[in-house]
Amino acid sequence: MTSLPSAALPTTESSDAAAPTITFAELGLPEPLARAVADLGFEIPSAIQAEAIPALLAGRDITGVAQTGTGKTAAFGLPLLAAVDPELREVQALVLTPTRELAMQVAEAIETFAKHLPGIEVIAVYGGSPFLPQQRALARGAQIVVGTPGRVIDHLERRTLRPDNVRFLVLDEADEMLRMGFAEDVDKIFNTTPTDRQVALFSATMPPAIRRVAGQHLNNPVEVAVSRQSSTVTSVNQTYAVVPYRHKAGALARVLAVSDADAAIVFVRTRGAAEEVGSALIERGISAAYISGDVAQGEREKIVERLRSGALNVLVATDVAARGLDVDRIGLVVNFDAPSEPEAYVHRIGRTGRAGRSGEALTFVTPSEQHRLRAIERTTRQKLEEISIPSPADVSAHRVQKLLRDVATRAEAGRLDLYRTAVTAYLAENPSVDPIELASVVAALAVGDTGPAPRPTHGDDLDDALSRAHLSDRGDRNERSARPSSDGPRRATHRTEGGLRYRIAVGHTHGAQAGAIVGALTNEGGLTGKDLGKIDIFPSFSLVEIPAGLSPEAFDRIGRARVAGRPLRIRVDEGPGPRTGQGASRPTGAHRPEGRDRAESRDRRPRHTVGR
């Protein structure tokens, strides 16, 4: 027998071995909902479902302490549907979520449960998507609205969402909602709904701020606590490493290099760190992307789909951006920045070890952050194992072992005559070369080890790039920025030593950062980090070297992409017009004002340069 998705996350107080087993048939669900659950193949409710559903069906308010992945969407979604009248074409149920992606996931789940309830319409409303389609769906008479507080307030203020008939109100992940600054919006939404509505409040933790909301807006709620704060993911191997701050980036690169996980999530503390660390990985050819609160919803959805499909293997994310993210491929979670709250740790590592799989979670702590590790261990009541970060030699050894594991398969595939002939000829021409030595050199070259060199190797180069990137998040942009040229502006040509140079219409004054530019070029242009040369960011535009140039299709896609809310409008760079008074003639037919020449010349002193 199976249960509605609970993802093997926390051990719960109500999942005790002595607790009696209850089935969905015994929960008292209306027949259409019971049939929908049966259609999904589920028979045994999870702990939160077994406790919350009967209380909500009885009309009680509840506060539920439950982690992501415990099946709480069904715990409130099924009773919510039982309370809705399909004949009444008015908003009757309102679900508030902290993020857009969670709103979409909850709306989709409720639609699935409502498959045998004709006439029920569910709509997700959130910022970053067009307002008019949401307004039309509300005008048609959608009965269930799932949305983020900001967009719900927008609809309330425009009177496109009328709350007079709301009879069921849900706060999902209430702690995160308040942490994101939605407390005032939540109070306002509560105050616009009828006082006799039923309320279900779900939160991973129950701090004083959440208890205040419950005390102010809920009526004698039933408290459902199915996961203690000490609970944690039993299917995840949890480790930590003490890493000085300046070595974190190199440690991350080597951990990813030796991991056998299908996909990994790297958690950082701020949106700036997400962009910089993710972009540095992309620049080095790693299949990576980043998401934070600044990433547009459409782009976020593309990134998550790429992660699910296997087109993307490493995702760098903030805690807020990863809310509601459920991807079975994730086998590794790296806490690049140790979480500031122990509860956030449980949420983070819950992203792996899903669908019955085992997972790995590694937390970096600096020597001065070990108190955070102790707090995590006290909260989870579990000792984390300390490990050593792989050395560069470990990375090479891992790569060569992976290479050798494929030898038998490749030998069976055949078509080796070309290589056999080449090796035989080489040994004949160099009789003093030992065949074992030759195979060792070929293996080293195959894994990217070119031997000792005065300059950093590929792996060290990645470490340096990541270190520089993360330094910028600490406000030390001087580590990465190029000083303005002291010899004044010079006319640039569209072809440089590094190849073709392109101009894009975003710069520092628009809020553009190197990571966002790299992300747009790689995501929309089908490029990798290795395809890009130097990027100079100026106040009102940026210059990007792309040695191999762009195909017409890539050029068109990149031109429509946006960074900092502005279209890139990419074109081949032709440099600024020559200033008058210097003996330079203006091209025939040009109408470039002299002031613009001077302004653009000044503008071409880069404030930020990303080198290769």
Residue pairs with C-beta under 8 A, 6 or more apart in sequence:
1 23
1 43
1 44
2 41
2 42
2 43
2 44
3 42
3 43
3 44
3 45
3 46
3 49
3 71
4 37
4 40
4 42
4 45
4 46
4 49
4 71
4 74
5 46
5 69
5 71
5 74
6 46
6 47
6 48
6 69
6 70
6 71
7 69
7 70
7 326
7 350
7 354
7 355
8 233
8 234
8 235
8 353
8 354
8 356
9 67
9 68
9 69
9 70
9 227
9 231
9 233
9 350
10 67
10 70
10 226
10 227
10 228
10 231
10 232
10 233
10 346
11 227
11 231
11 232
11 234
12 47
12 48
12 70
12 226
12 227
12 228
12 231
13 47
13 225
13 226
13 227
13 228
14 47
14 50
14 51
14 226
15 47
15 226
21 44
22 44
22 45
22 50
23 43
23 44
23 45
24 34
24 37
24 38
24 42
24 43
24 44
24 45
25 34
25 43
27 45
27 49
27 50
27 53
27 54
27 57
28 53
28 54
28 57
29 37
29 53
29 57
29 78
29 82
30 82
32 116
32 117
33 78
33 81
33 82
33 113
33 116
33 117
35 116
36 112
36 113
36 114
36 115
36 116
37 74
37 78
37 113
39 115
40 112
45 53
45 71
45 74
46 70
46 71
46 74
46 75
46 226
47 70
47 226
47 227
48 64
48 66
48 70
48 71
48 72
48 75
48 224
48 226
48 227
49 71
49 72
49 74
49 75
49 78
51 64
51 224
51 226
52 62
52 64
52 72
52 75
52 76
52 79
52 200
52 224
53 74
53 75
53 78
53 79
55 62
55 222
55 224
56 62
56 75
56 76
56 79
56 80
56 198
56 200
57 79
57 82
59 198
60 198
60 220
60 221
60 222
61 198
61 199
61 200
61 201
61 218
61 219
61 220
61 221
61 222
62 199
62 200
62 201
62 221
62 222
62 223
62 224
63 201
63 202
63 203
63 206
63 210
63 214
63 218
63 221
63 222
63 223
63 224
64 72
64 75
64 76
64 200
64 201
64 202
64 203
64 224
64 225
64 226
65 202
65 203
65 204
65 205
65 206
65 223
65 224
65 225
65 226
65 227
66 72
66 75
66 202
66 203
66 204
66 224
66 226
66 227
67 204
67 227
67 231
67 346
67 347
67 350
68 173
68 204
68 323
68 324
68 347
68 350
69 326
69 350
69 354
70 226
70 227
72 172
72 202
73 105
73 106
73 109
73 110
73 172
74 109
74 113
75 200
75 202
76 95
76 170
76 172
76 200
76 202
77 106
77 109
77 110
77 113
78 113
79 168
79 200
80 93
80 95
80 110
80 144
80 168
80 170
80 200
81 93
81 110
81 113
81 114
81 117
81 120
81 144
83 92
83 93
83 167
83 168
83 198
84 92
84 93
84 117
84 120
84 143
84 144
84 167
84 168
85 92
85 143
86 117
86 118
86 119
86 120
86 143
87 119
88 143
88 165
89 140
89 141
89 143
90 141
90 143
90 162
90 164
90 165
91 138
91 142
91 143
91 144
91 145
91 161
91 162
91 163
91 165
91 166
92 143
92 144
92 165
92 166
92 167
92 168
93 143
93 144
93 145
93 166
93 167
93 168
93 169
93 170
94 144
94 145
94 147
94 152
94 163
94 166
94 168
94 169
94 170
94 189
94 193
95 103
95 106
95 107
95 110
95 144
95 145
95 146
95 147
95 169
95 170
95 172
96 147
96 148
96 149
96 152
96 169
96 170
96 171
96 172
96 177
96 186
96 189
97 103
97 106
97 146
97 147
97 148
97 172
97 173
97 177
97 324
98 148
98 172
98 173
98 176
98 177
98 180
98 182
98 320
98 323
99 148
99 176
99 320
99 321
99 323
99 324
100 126
100 127
100 128
100 129
100 148
100 297
100 300
101 297
101 300
101 301
101 304
101 323
101 324
101 325
102 172
102 173
102 323
102 324
103 124
103 125
103 126
103 146
103 147
103 148
104 124
104 126
105 324
105 326
106 124
106 146
106 172
107 122
107 123
107 124
107 144
107 146
110 122
110 144
110 146
111 122
114 120
114 122
120 143
120 144
121 137
121 140
121 141
121 142
121 143
121 144
122 142
122 143
122 144
122 145
122 146
123 134
123 137
123 138
123 142
123 144
123 145
123 146
124 146
124 147
125 134
125 145
125 146
125 147
125 148
125 151
125 152
125 155
125 161
126 147
126 148
126 151
126 297
127 148
127 150
127 151
127 154
127 297
128 296
128 297
128 298
129 297
131 154
134 151
134 155
134 160
135 155
135 158
135 160
138 145
138 155
138 160
138 161
139 160
145 152
145 161
147 155
149 177
149 182
149 185
149 186
149 189
150 182
150 185
152 161
152 185
152 189
153 185
153 188
153 189
155 161
156 163
156 188
156 189
156 192
163 189
163 192
163 193
163 194
164 194
165 194
166 193
166 194
166 197
167 194
167 196
167 197
167 198
168 197
168 198
168 200
169 189
169 190
169 193
169 197
169 198
169 199
169 200
170 199
170 200
170 201
170 202
171 177
171 186
171 199
171 200
171 201
171 202
171 203
171 213
172 202
173 202
173 203
173 204
173 323
174 186
174 201
174 202
174 203
174 210
174 213
175 203
175 204
175 205
175 206
175 207
175 209
175 210
175 343
176 204
176 320
176 323
177 183
177 186
178 186
178 209
178 210
178 213
180 320
183 209
183 213
186 213
187 213
187 216
187 217
190 216
190 217
199 217
199 218
199 219
199 221
201 210
201 213
201 214
201 218
201 221
203 210
204 343
204 346
204 347
205 229
205 343
206 225
214 221
229 342
229 343
229 346
229 379
230 379
230 380
230 381
231 346
231 380
232 238
232 346
232 349
232 380
232 382
233 346
233 349
233 350
233 352
233 353
233 359
233 361
235 353
235 356
235 357
235 358
235 359
236 333
236 349
236 352
236 353
236 358
236 359
236 360
236 361
237 358
237 359
237 360
237 361
237 385
238 349
238 361
238 363
238 382
238 384
238 385
239 360
239 361
239 362
239 363
239 384
239 385
239 386
239 387
240 362
240 363
240 364
240 365
240 373
240 384
240 385
240 386
240 387
241 251
241 362
241 363
241 364
241 365
241 386
241 387
241 388
241 389
242 365
242 366
242 367
242 370
242 386
243 251
243 364
243 365
243 366
243 389
244 366
244 367
245 366
246 467
247 389
248 336
248 364
248 366
248 467
248 470
249 277
249 280
249 463
249 464
249 465
249 466
249 467
249 469
249 470
250 460
250 462
250 463
250 466
250 467
251 364
251 389
252 266
252 277
252 334
252 336
252 364
252 466
253 459
253 462
253 463
253 466
254 389
254 390
254 391
254 392
254 394
254 395
254 459
255 332
255 334
255 362
255 389
255 390
256 264
256 281
256 286
256 314
256 334
257 390
257 395
257 398
257 399
257 459
258 390
258 394
258 395
258 398
259 331
259 332
259 360
260 331
261 330
261 331
261 332
261 352
261 359
261 360
262 310
262 313
262 329
262 330
262 331
263 307
263 310
263 312
263 313
263 314
263 315
263 327
263 329
263 330
263 331
263 332
264 313
264 314
264 315
264 330
264 331
264 332
264 333
264 334
265 314
265 315
265 316
265 317
265 322
265 325
265 330
265 332
265 333
265 334
265 348
265 351
265 352
266 277
266 278
266 314
266 315
266 316
266 317
266 334
266 336
267 317
267 318
267 319
267 322
267 333
267 334
267 335
267 336
267 337
267 339
267 348
268 274
268 277
268 316
268 317
268 318
268 336
268 337
268 473
269 318
269 337
269 339
269 340
270 292
270 318
270 473
271 292
271 293
271 294
271 318
271 321
272 472
272 473
272 513
273 318
273 336
273 337
273 470
273 473
274 290
274 291
274 292
274 316
274 317
274 318
274 321
275 290
275 292
275 294
275 513
275 515
275 516
275 519
276 469
276 470
276 472
276 473
276 513
276 514
276 515
277 290
277 316
277 336
277 466
277 469
277 470
278 288
278 289
278 290
278 315
278 316
278 515
278 519
279 290
279 469
279 514
279 515
279 516
279 518
279 519
280 462
280 465
280 466
280 468
280 469
280 515
281 288
281 314
281 316
281 462
281 466
281 529
282 288
282 289
282 518
282 519
282 522
282 528
282 529
283 465
283 518
283 529
283 530
283 532
283 610
284 458
284 461
284 462
284 465
284 529
284 530
285 528
285 529
285 530
286 313
286 314
286 462
286 529
287 311
287 312
287 313
287 314
288 312
288 313
288 314
288 315
288 316
289 303
289 306
289 307
289 312
289 314
289 315
289 316
289 519
289 523
290 315
290 316
290 317
290 515
290 519
291 300
291 303
291 304
291 315
291 316
291 317
291 318
291 321
291 322
292 317
292 318
292 320
292 321
293 318
293 320
293 321
295 303
295 321
296 562
299 523
300 321
302 523
303 312
303 315
303 523
304 325
304 327
306 312
307 313
307 315
307 327
307 329
307 330
308 327
308 329
310 329
316 336
317 325
319 339
319 344
319 347
319 348
322 347
322 348
322 351
323 347
325 351
326 351
326 354
327 351
327 354
328 354
328 355
328 357
330 351
330 352
330 354
330 359
331 352
331 357
331 358
331 359
331 360
332 352
332 359
332 360
332 361
332 362
333 348
333 349
333 351
333 352
333 359
333 360
333 361
333 362
334 361
334 362
334 363
334 364
335 345
335 348
335 361
335 362
335 363
335 364
336 364
337 364
338 363
338 364
338 365
338 366
338 369
338 372
338 373
339 345
339 348
339 372
339 376
340 372
342 375
342 376
342 378
342 379
342 380
343 379
345 363
345 376
345 379
345 380
346 379
346 380
348 361
349 359
349 361
352 359
352 360
352 361
353 359
362 387
363 373
363 376
363 384
365 372
365 373
373 384
376 384
377 383
377 384
390 398
392 457
392 459
392 460
395 459
396 444
396 447
396 449
399 447
399 448
400 443
400 444
400 446
400 447
403 443
403 446
403 447
404 443
410 416
423 438
426 433
426 438
427 433
427 435
427 438
444 450
444 451
448 457
448 458
448 459
449 457
450 457
456 463
456 464
468 479
468 480
469 480
469 515
471 477
471 479
471 480
472 479
472 480
477 608
480 608
480 609
480 610
481 607
481 608
481 609
482 536
482 606
482 608
482 609
482 611
484 605
484 606
484 607
485 605
489 576
489 601
489 602
489 604
489 605
491 575
491 576
491 578
492 501
492 543
492 573
492 575
492 576
492 604
493 501
493 573
493 574
493 575
494 500
494 501
494 572
494 573
494 574
494 575
495 501
496 533
496 545
498 533
498 534
498 545
498 547
498 612
499 533
499 545
499 546
499 547
499 548
499 549
500 545
500 546
500 547
500 548
500 549
500 550
500 572
501 543
501 544
501 545
501 546
501 572
501 573
502 543
502 544
502 545
502 546
502 550
502 570
502 571
502 572
502 573
503 541
503 542
503 543
503 544
503 570
503 571
503 572
503 573
503 574
504 517
504 541
504 542
504 543
504 544
504 558
504 563
504 568
504 569
504 570
505 540
505 541
505 566
505 567
505 568
505 569
505 570
506 512
506 517
506 541
506 542
506 563
506 564
506 566
506 568
507 537
507 538
507 539
507 540
507 541
507 542
507 603
508 537
508 538
508 539
508 607
508 608
509 539
509 540
510 540
510 563
510 564
510 565
510 566
511 564
511 565
512 537
512 542
512 563
512 564
512 566
513 537
513 564
514 535
514 537
514 608
514 610
516 563
516 564
517 535
517 537
517 542
517 544
517 563
518 529
518 532
518 535
518 610
520 558
520 561
520 562
520 563
520 568
521 527
521 532
521 544
521 546
521 558
522 528
522 529
522 531
522 532
523 561
524 554
524 557
524 558
524 560
524 561
525 550
525 554
525 555
525 557
525 558
526 554
526 557
527 546
527 554
531 546
531 547
531 548
532 544
532 545
532 546
532 612
533 544
533 545
533 546
533 547
533 612
534 544
534 545
534 609
534 610
534 611
534 612
535 542
535 543
535 544
535 545
535 609
535 610
536 542
536 543
536 606
536 608
536 609
537 606
537 607
537 608
537 609
537 610
538 603
538 604
538 605
538 606
538 607
539 603
539 607
540 603
541 603
543 573
543 606
545 612
550 558
550 570
555 570
558 568
558 570
559 567
559 568
559 569
559 570
560 567
560 568
561 567
561 568
562 568
576 597
576 600
576 601
576 603
576 604
577 586
577 587
577 590
577 592
577 596
577 597
577 600
578 584
578 585
578 586
578 597
579 594
579 597
579 598
579 601
580 586
580 594
580 597
586 592
